[in-house]
Amino acid sequence: MENYRIIDLHIDEFENRISKIIDSKIHDALSHQKEGEELVSRQQVRERLGIASSTLSDYTQKGILQSYKIGHRVYYKWSEVVNSALKVQTKY
């Protein structure tokens, strides 16, 4: 990665370079996932499971669900969410 001095950049150019870095990180993360593996956002998990944000955070903190950070964003592998839900169901 190249080193840049932020002071010498116009704000538009700075935003463009940051956007390219983020896109590159997301692309790298997605290229390492298994074929057909779906990454879903926190909001998508909450909507699909019908749970609150606090519940999702609790599940993540307790290790029931594994989260993956890409930049400042948090994602979950949908197959892992389903497997975790099935494990919890069989306990009760």
C-alpha positions as semicolon CSV with decimal commas, in nm:
position;residue;x (nm);y (nm);z (nm)
1;M;0,000;0,000;0,000
2;E;0,127;0,345;-0,087
3;N;0,181;0,613;0,175
4;Y;0,003;0,944;0,129
5;R;0,011;1,271;0,310
6;I;-0,348;1,363;0,388
7;I;-0,269;1,735;0,408
8;D;-0,184;1,746;0,038
9;L;-0,512;1,586;-0,073
10;H;-0,835;1,753;-0,164
11;I;-1,127;1,611;0,038
12;D;-1,283;1,453;-0,273
13;E;-0,960;1,273;-0,358
14;F;-0,921;1,161;0,005
15;E;-1,276;1,018;0,006
16;N;-1,212;0,845;-0,327
17;R;-0,895;0,678;-0,199
18;I;-1,061;0,570;0,126
19;S;-1,351;0,425;-0,074
20;K;-1,108;0,228;-0,293
21;I;-0,932;0,089;0,015
22;I;-1,262;-0,019;0,171
23;D;-1,380;-0,175;-0,155
24;S;-1,051;-0,363;-0,181
25;K;-1,084;-0,498;0,175
26;I;-1,442;-0,610;0,110
27;H;-1,340;-0,775;-0,216
28;D;-1,052;-0,957;-0,043
29;A;-1,280;-1,081;0,234
30;L;-1,547;-1,196;-0,008
31;S;-1,295;-1,375;-0,227
32;H;-1,185;-1,585;0,072
33;Q;-1,535;-1,708;0,150
34;K;-1,655;-2,046;0,030
35;E;-1,846;-2,078;-0,295
36;G;-2,211;-2,003;-0,224
37;E;-2,139;-1,874;0,129
38;E;-2,370;-1,582;0,199
39;L;-2,251;-1,299;0,420
40;V;-2,533;-1,108;0,585
41;S;-2,531;-0,782;0,777
42;R;-2,647;-0,739;1,136
43;Q;-2,973;-0,590;1,009
44;Q;-3,035;-0,883;0,775
45;V;-2,977;-1,134;1,056
46;R;-3,216;-0,944;1,284
47;E;-3,484;-0,929;1,015
48;R;-3,451;-1,294;0,914
49;L;-3,455;-1,421;1,272
50;G;-3,701;-1,161;1,401
51;I;-3,479;-1,061;1,693
52;A;-3,375;-0,730;1,849
53;S;-3,031;-0,569;1,817
54;S;-2,960;-0,638;2,182
55;T;-3,039;-1,007;2,136
56;L;-2,805;-1,033;1,838
57;S;-2,530;-0,856;2,033
58;D;-2,588;-1,090;2,326
59;Y;-2,565;-1,399;2,102
60;T;-2,244;-1,267;1,950
61;Q;-2,085;-1,184;2,287
62;K;-2,177;-1,526;2,427
63;G;-2,022;-1,698;2,124
64;I;-2,351;-1,842;2,000
65;L;-2,297;-1,657;1,671
66;Q;-1,961;-1,583;1,510
67;S;-1,930;-1,237;1,356
68;Y;-1,677;-1,118;1,098
69;K;-1,554;-0,761;1,068
70;I;-1,472;-0,612;0,733
71;G;-1,352;-0,260;0,793
72;H;-1,604;-0,113;1,036
73;R;-1,886;-0,338;0,918
74;V;-1,998;-0,659;1,087
75;Y;-2,119;-0,959;0,891
76;Y;-2,233;-1,312;0,969
77;K;-2,213;-1,625;0,754
78;W;-2,574;-1,723;0,701
79;S;-2,494;-2,096;0,708
80;E;-2,336;-2,052;1,053
81;V;-2,639;-1,857;1,176
82;V;-2,870;-2,138;1,062
83;N;-2,647;-2,406;1,219
84;S;-2,633;-2,214;1,547
85;A;-3,011;-2,173;1,549
86;L;-3,054;-2,547;1,493
87;K;-2,816;-2,626;1,780
88;V;-3,008;-2,395;2,015
89;Q;-3,340;-2,552;1,911
90;T;-3,221;-2,906;1,984
91;K;-3,121;-2,804;2,337
92;Y;-3,476;-2,699;2,423
